[in-house]
Amino acid sequence: MFCGISAGCESTGPPNGLLRFGSEGEVRITVEVPLQGDIGWLQQVVTWSSDGAWKLFEQIGYRGATGDENLSRNPGLPVHYAAQYPSLIQLLNDGGAKVFGVDSILEPNLEPDCGVGKTRVTLQIYDSRREERREWTRCAGDASTLRNVKTEGAGPDTGASRIIQAAIKIRDWTVGSDFLSVYSGSLPYGTLDKGTETGSGVDSLIWFRAPDDADGAQTQDRFLAFWDSHTAGSGRAAPEIDWASEMVLVGAVGVREEVGDSVEVRRLLLIGNDERVTGTRIEIVERNPGDFCAPARRIVRPYHIVVAPKTPEPFYPEVRAERVPCGT
């Protein structure tokens, strides 16, 4: 009887008619994937509310600097995704992925050392009626994205597979088991500068990469000259680049005449054959205001400058246009 009324007790089911923890609120799964060892990262976060609405946030970065971010939301009405939410909560409270109750073997607030190059998964559940939040972090081994997480190899404790199982269910019932990250297969990169005004006059896609047999001095001089013109002689210090192991990529498309136009480096993909890598495909996206946004008219020169690990000769395919909702 005492446990039936105590706020501190957990049971295998909802006591005295109370809702299961998280029945009203949201669940969130965060997948953190190291790239190039641990010098870069890909983060994916799915947040799913009890009303059915969900959103997927993705971020890629390199050496502590964010390269790009992307946010997508449930297509159609949230009610289409609401029916499965109670099933997930039942699974987490009473089913195979149980994380609550006196017989649960999962320790919350664990900060496991997953090792170099290993993926971490965090499950967070928020109960809006109780105004309480619970969180568990575990290792998911060699998974390279939310798409291919699996329970095999989960750790460090025997209950870690329950967190991975929860991640799989959240993925399947929101974004779908076959979804692809917008950064799928990309090398990491970090933003050096991004905006809508550049004094460089660059209206195409260029890069700065030192030849493999050079010390990088000439490349450094060219980059400094570009940076000085880009910043319109403001004196803003140029970022330090290790030309032996890094390169700089510039995405620019020239003059545009609407507020809201932007340019983003999206993916860096190694290409080649079974024997060797022959080049690096740099994918650039020009984001334009969507229909009926009625953006203000203004001359802009959108650009995105990033640093990335040095790879074989970069090349740019045609810039891809992307329509974005108003206010995004």
N, C-alpha and C positions, 0 to 999 in steps of 0.2 A: 504494500500500500504506500509505503514511504517513497519508493522509487517512482510510483505512478504520479506523484504530485511534485516531486523534486525537480527543479530546473536543471540540476547538474547530472541527472541520470540519463543514460542512453539505453534503449532497448532494441530488440530485434524488429519491432514494428511500432506504429504510432500509438502511444499509450493513451488510454481513456479518450479515444476518438480524436486525438490531436493529429494534425497533418504531419506527414513525414518531413524531415528536415530538408529544406530546399524546394518543397512543393510550390511555394510562392517565393519567387526571387529569381536567381539565375545560376547557371553553371558556366565555368570558364576553363578551357584547356589551353595551356601554353606549351608550345614545342620550341625548344631552343637547340638549333643545329649548328655546331661549329663548322666553319669552312676553311679550307687550306690549313688543316691542323687546328689552331686556335686563333689565327690572326684575323679571321672574319667570322661572320655569323649570319644565320637566317632565323628569324623569329616569326612564328605563326601563332595567332591567338584567336580562338573561336569563343565568342560569348553568346550564350543562348538563354533567353529569358523565358519565364514560365508562360508568357502570353504567346510564345512561338517565335517571336522576332529573334533573328540572329545576325551577327556581323563577323566578318573575318578580317583581321588586321595582319598585315605582313610587313616585315622590315628586313632589309639587307644592309650589312655594314662591314667596315674594314678598319682595323687598327683603332678602334674606339670612335670612329666617325660614321654616322648613318649615311648610307648611300642613297637609298630611296625607300619610300613607304607607300603602301597601297591599302585601301579600305573598300571592301565590298559588303553588300547586305543581301538578306534573303530576297530572292525574286518573288513577286506576287505577294499575297496577303500573309501576315504572320500566322493566321489560323491554320494554314496548310501545314505548318510545322509544329503546331501545338499538341497534336494528338499523341506524338511519341514522347513528349517531355515527361509526362507522369511515368511512363515505362522506364525511362532513365532513372528517375528518382527512386522508383521501386527497386531497380537493380542495385543502386548505390546504398540503399537502406537495408534491403532484405535479400537481394539476389546474388548472382555469381560474382559481381564486382563490389560486394559489400565493403564499405569503409567505416560504417558506424556500428555501435553495439558492443556489449561486453565481451563478445567472442571475436571481435575484430583484432587482427594482428598488426594493423597498420599504425605506425607511430606518426602523428602529425608533426609539422614544423621541423622535419628532417632536412638537412642540407647535405645531401650525399656528394662525395667526390666521385664523379663519373669517369674521370680520366681524360686524357687528351683525345680530342676527336670524337667524343661520345655525346650522344644527344640526351637532353634532360626534358622531362615532361612534368608539368605542374597541373594538378587538378584543384580548382577552387570552387566552393559552393557557398552561395550567399542566401540566407533565409531572411526575407524582408519582414515577416511577421515577428520573428525573434530578434531581428537586427543583429544577427550573428554570422560570422564567416569562418569556414574551416578550409584548411589548405594542406596538400600533400605534394611533395616533389620526389620523383624517382628517376632512375636512369633507364634509357630505352636503347642502349647499345648503339648499333651502327645505322640506325634509321637516318635517312638523308632529308626527310620531309614528313609532314603529318600524313601524307598519303601512304607511306610504307612503314609506319610504326607497327610493331608486332610484339606480342607478349614474350616470345622466346628471347632469352638473354636479359630480361628485365632484372633490375637489382636496385639497391644492394641486398634487400631483405626478401624473404619468401613471399611477402604480400605485394611486392612491387607490380606484379602482373595485373593486379586489380586496377591500378591507376592507368596502366596502358590499355586495359580492356575498356575502361571508361572513356579514354581518349578516342578509341576506335568507334565506340557507339556514338559519341557526340559528333565525330566526323561523318559517319554514315548517315545520321539522321538530320544533318544540316547541309554541309557543302557537298556531301556525297562521296562515296568510296573512290570514285574515279576522277576527282577534281585535280587540277594541275595548278601549282603555284605560279604566279606571274613571274617569279624569279627561278623557275625550274631549270636546273642545270647550270645556273650562272656562277661565275667566279665572284668573289666578294669585291666590293669597291666602296669607297667613302667619298662624300661630297667635300670638295674644296671651296666651291662657291656656286650659287644658283640664284637666278633672278630674272629680271626683265629688262635690264639696262646694262649694256657693255660698251665700253669705249673702244674696243679692239677693232670694230668693223668686220669681225669674222662673221660670215654668213653661211658657213659650211661646216662640215664635220672634220676636225683635225685631231692630231695626237702628237705627243712628245714622248719619244722612246729612243733611248741611247742604243747605238749598235752594240752587239754583244762583245765586240773586240775593242771598244772605245771606253775611255774613262768617264764619259758623260759630261765633260766640260762644255763642249759645243752645244749639247742639248740643254744644259743648264742656262747658257747664255740666251738661247732662243726662247726658252720658257720665261726667263726674267724679262726679256723685251716684250713678249706677249702679255705678261702679267702687268707690266707698267702701263701698257696701252689699255688693257682691259679695265684697270682701275682708274683710268684717266689721270695718271700722274698724281694720285692722291697720297702716295707714299705708303699705302697699306702694304705691310711686309708680305712677301711671297711665301707660301708654305714650303717647308723643307721636304725635298724628295730624294730618296735614295735611288739614283738612276741605275745602280747595278741590279736592283731587285724590283723596281717599281716603274710605272709609266703613268702619264697623265692623258686623259681623254677629254675632248671638248665637244659637246653637242650644241650646235647653234643652227638656226634656220633663217637668220636674217630678219628683216622688218616685218612685223605684223601690226594690224590696225585695230585690235580689239583687246580690252582689258580682260584678263582671264586666260589668255593664251600662255602656255608654258611648254618647256621642253624637258624631257627626263631621259637620262641613260637608264635603261630597264634591265638588260641582260648582257653579260659578257660570256660568250660560248666558244670553247675550243673546238676547232674543226680539223679534220684530217682523215687519215686512213688507219688501218690496223697497225701500220709500222711506225707512224710518227704523226705528231701534231704539225699542221702546216700553216695555221693562222688563227686569228681570234675574231669572231663575228661580234660586232658591237651593235646592239639593237637600241635604236632611239625612238621614242614616242613623243609626238607633238599632241598635247592635250588642248582641245578647243572647247569653249563653252557650248553646252547642249542647246537643243532647239528651245525656243521661247525664253531663253535667258535674257535677251535684250541687253548684252553687255555694252558698256560705254565705249565710245570710239577714242582710241589713243594709240599713238605710235609706240610700240614696244619692240624689244630685241631679246627675246627669251634665250636663255643659255643654261647649260648644266656642265660644270667642270668637276671631274672626279679623278681620284688616284686609285690605282689597282695594282695587283702583282704583275710584274713584267712577264709577258707572254709573247709567243710568235706574232709576227706582223699583223696588226689590227686592220680590219676593213669594215666599212659601213655599208649595209644594204640600204635600200630606200627607206626614208623616214616613214613610220606608220602613224596615221592619224587616229586619235581616240577622242570620242565625244564624252564629256563628263557632265553630270547633273549640275544644275545651278547651285552655287554656294559650296561646291566641293573644292 
